Amino acid sequence: MLDEDDDEVAALDALLAERAVEPVFQPIVDLVGGDVVGVEALIRGPVDGPLARPDAMFAAARRAGRVAELDLLCRGRAVEEAYASGMSGPLALFVNVEPLTVATELVPFTATSDLAERGVRVVAELTERDLTADPARLFSFADQVRAHGFHVALDDVGAHPASLALMPFLRPEVVKLDLRLVHAHPGPEVAEIMSAVAAYAEHSEALVLAEGVETRDHLATARSLGATLGQGWWFGPAEPAAAILPGLQAPRLVPPWRRPAARVPRGSPFATVARVRTPRRATAPLLLSVSHFLERQAAELGELAVVVAAFQRASSFTPGARRRYRDLGRSAAFVGAIGAGMPAEPEPGVRGADLAPGDPVLREWDVAVVGPHFAAALVARDLDDADGPGGVDPDRAFDYVLTHDRPLVLDVARSLLARTVPSTATDTVGSPVSPVRVVSVGDG
C-alpha cells in the first residue's frame, strides 16, 4: 500500500510540475433548434498513468492537500485551449470550478477576459456537493463571478436534496440536471425534483440543461423534464479543442440568458422588509409562537428546508431553542443560527456565526425558512435599547413583519447567510488558502 501511495504522490507531483492535463470539449445543444450553443471543458490526465481519470486526479490531490493547485491548473488549461483554438461568441464555455479551494477575492486572468471580449459566454460550473460545505462562501464567490460578467451553472441538480434547497440562494443562470434523472423511470422522487426545478426556472428564467443524453429515449425524457439544453453522447463525445472548436458555427438560435443577479447587501433584514411592508408591534410571546410555527414548517419540509435565524446574542439561544434547532439540523439541508458570541457550531448540524459589534442584526429577531414551494420570514426589531437578554423578557416589545413574499424572504435569508462567511478561507481538506487573488474561471 505504501508503494502505491508513493507512486500516486510521484505521479501527482509530475502532473502538476509538467502541467500534464489535457482538456477535451463536449458539445451542449439547444433542444429546440438543434444548434450547438456551447461546450463544457472536461479534463483528462496522462493516459499511461494512475491519474488518467479526473476523479482519480482530484482524489489524489485531496489526499495530498493540493486540490487548489490542481483545480487552478485544470481551469487554466481549459481556457488556454479554448482561446488558442479561436473560440468566439455567442458560444458558451462551461468550466468546472472548485470554489471552496480558492479565496474570496476574485481577479479574472487574461485568457478568460479575452474570451469574454470575443463574445464567449464564460460559465463557472459549480457542483452541488459544495453547497452544504460552506454555502455562504459559495454564494459570495458566485456573486463575484457575475460581477465580472460571467455566468453560473449548478451541476448535478437532483443528486442530493441540498441542491434543490439551496439553488434559489446560489441563483444559477443554468441548472444542470443530474444524468440519473434522464436515465430513471418516472416516480415520486423524479416528480419532486422536476417540480422544484420548474418552480425555480419559472421564477428566475434560468436555462435547464439535461446531462447524460445518450439515446433517443433519453432525449425525449430530457424534454419532458423541461430541459431546453442537452449534453451527452447522443450529441457527440468530448474531443480535443482542435477537433471540435474550429468547426463550430455561431448558433442560429441563441437561448435567452437572464441578467446576472445583483449582489446581496449585508444590511438589516428588518430594514429591507420594512421598506415595502408596514411593521406591526408585538411582545416577545407572540413572536416566539410565530418562530415555533415557522420551525415546524421547516421540520415538515425536511431535507428540502433552509432555516437561518438571528438570536441577537448567544444567551438568547435557550436550551429549548437548542433542542429544536438540533432536531432541524438532523434533517434540513442547512440550519444556521447567528448572534453575538454564537460559536461556529452551537449544536450538531447547526452552523453558527458571531455577529460583529455594530451589526444592525444585533437588535433583531429574525427567522427565515425556505423550501422549493414554501417561503416565510419573521423579521423583528427590538425596541429596547438596553443590552438585555433579547427576546426572553415577556414584556419586551418589537416592531415586526411576517412575510411570505418569496423574493423578500430570500433577501432576508441571503442577508443572514452572508454573515456566516468564515473570516479565514480554507480549502476542502482544511489547508489555509491564500487570500491574495482568485481565478474563478481560468488562468491565462
Order of alpha helices (4+ residues) and beta strands (2+ residues): alpha-beta-beta-alpha-alpha-beta-alpha-beta-alpha-beta-alpha-beta-alpha-alpha-beta-alpha-beta-beta-alpha-alpha-beta-alpha-beta-alpha-beta-beta-beta-beta-beta-alpha
